[in-house]
Amino acid sequence: MGGNASGEIRVYCDCAGEAKHPIVKVLRGWFMNRDANIALSDKNRMRMVEDEKNIDLRVLTRAFGVEKNADGTIAAVKALDLRGNRVVRFVSPLFCDATGDGWVGYCAGADWRMGREERKSWNTYDHVGRFWIPYRSIYSRNVGNLFVVGRCFSCSHVGLGAPRVISTLSQLGVAAGEAAA
Ligand SMILES: Cc1cc2nc3c(=O)[nH]c(=O)nc-3n(C[C@H](O)[C@H](O)[C@H](O)COP(=O)(O)OP(=O)(O)OC[C@H]3O[C@@H](n4cnc5c(N)ncnc54)[C@H](O)[C@@H]3O)c2cc1C
């Protein structure tokens, strides 16, 4: 619906790995951004999401703040509806930050890190082969009801090298959804 994988930016998505969830398989089919019919793909993606009864899609709505509960969890996310020029509040028991830069987590005071670290910080070394993304890297350690997925999930600079692609990051959203359910 937006971001790097949108038809507007046209970052190409393909990989040999298996999509673990049907929605990722379907979306992947419409992320082939080299297609000349890119506008049609955008429409198809939009239609698919709008048809999903468990999704209430709000485009052009920018999160800018949160309200917190006494225990430090998030009570509501505040956002600006740019078309209606009004502030909207999203209230939920669980929240998921997929803003790429972690804005909701930042507003909520979630612990974060950014930038490169020394090799010795995490004992990283060159390794080729399969890798796993642990569940603990997609939720905040100090904001109890916050998932953080996509390219702002928790990892080191070196650790981000392999998973920072569209198909893999899509799976993090699926994992958070399954965990929330
Ligand atoms: C130049 C370039 C080339 C790349 N090439 C490839 C490639 O060939 N293949 C590949 O698989 N990957 C590629 N990548 C990486 C891949 O595109 C990204 O890692 C991936 O798309 C990140 O997805 P995301 O959903 O986590 O974040 P994003 O795509 O950044 O999406 C974040 C979304 O959140 C929205 N947002 C931000 N702030 C707010 C807010 N406050 N309130 C509401 N919404 C907000 C943004 O508008 C955006 O829609 C490339 C990246 C770049 C930059």
The ligand as an ORCA input file, in Angstrom:
! r2SCAN-3c Opt
* xyz 0 1
  C      16.908      1.638     -2.958
  C      16.441      0.345     -2.327
  C      16.484     -0.823     -3.078
  C      16.031     -2.024     -2.532
  N      16.008     -3.162     -3.284
  C      15.362     -4.261     -2.852
  C      15.102     -5.373     -3.712
  O      15.485     -5.374     -4.887
  N      14.417     -6.438     -3.219
  C      13.968     -6.460     -1.946
  O      13.320     -7.450     -1.563
  N      14.192     -5.426     -1.085
  C      14.862     -4.328     -1.521
  N      15.076     -3.239     -0.684
  C      14.690     -3.360      0.722
  C      13.183     -3.316      0.912
  O      12.586     -2.480     -0.052
  C      12.831     -2.801      2.289
  O      13.651     -3.365      3.270
  C      11.392     -3.137      2.631
  O      10.520     -2.696      1.616
  C      11.019     -2.511      3.948
  O       9.653     -2.724      4.152
  P       8.918     -2.110      5.424
  O       7.457     -2.390      5.214
  O       9.565     -2.607      6.672
  O       9.230     -0.554      5.393
  P       8.800      0.550      4.329
  O       8.733     -0.017      2.951
  O       9.700      1.716      4.575
  O       7.298      0.906      4.726
  C       7.007      1.669      5.862
  C       5.645      2.304      5.647
  O       5.264      2.989      6.847
  C       4.790      4.281      6.491
  N       5.033      5.186      7.624
  C       6.213      5.733      8.033
  N       6.030      6.534      9.096
  C       4.697      6.487      9.370
  C       3.884      7.102     10.355
  N       4.400      7.919     11.283
  N       2.548      6.845     10.355
  C       2.007      6.025      9.417
  N       2.726      5.401      8.459
  C       4.052      5.639      8.446
  C       5.576      4.674      5.253
  O       4.860      5.667      4.528
  C       5.628      3.342      4.515
  O       4.471      3.132      3.734
  C      15.543     -2.051     -1.193
  C      15.504     -0.854     -0.442
  C      15.943      0.321     -1.017
  C      15.857      1.602     -0.192
*
